């Protein structure tokens, strides 16, 4: 479904992403992990069109999308959530999601956008009441709203950007189960960037590790967690990651 070859992003003399290549198969959940500043968010920005690549190819469903405008990439079937939800506070929950559906697929049809919003809200467990406000949503609710907005665009591929941030342990498990449900019930392929490795490792089919803008490991969760390069990057630098690596190795 997705084939990335030699992806590069430079900011002046700094190379944030350096010749990264990977594939994602239809129906797969790929975990993308790495320390802070490793280049994960930059890769997402390149895949979603927020940033143009300096070099490399991004082929989605056989079509080159590298450098396309974000709305054209959404039209092609790539949806995205963001680490920090920023809903339109003057719009209701329903209107926020309907707006994403309206513009995401370039449908320009209120009926289709509303239908998409109702289905997306029902999938994530948020109210379909047209007047429910976003002000009453906590961290978990806002993460669900991000997922609903992305789902409403009708994606084939979902880029889930830190869907567990700010959640407690129970909410993390629910959010992880939601991503699996989106894949299993809607058939949406997922690339998931996450710092909470203990949860991610239980859900994803494969893991790719980025460090200093380069891919240092890729494979099944237990394979990646046993890779000496991954252990060197994580052990002793992040308590949560250290624990997750140790658990995955057992």
Secondary structure, DSSP 8 states (H G I E B T S, - for coil): -EEEEEEEEEETTEEEEEEEEEEE-TT-EEEEE-STTSSHHHHHHHHHTSS--SEEEEEETTEE-TT--HHHHHHHTEEE--SS----TTSBHHHHHHHHHHHHTT---HHHHHHHHHHHHHHHT----TT-BGGG--HHHHHHHHHHHHHHTT-SEEEEE-TTTT--HHHHHHHHHHHHHHHHHH--EEEEE-S-HHHHHHH-SEEEEEETTEEEEEE-HHHHHT-HHHHHHHTTT-HHHHHHHHHHH-
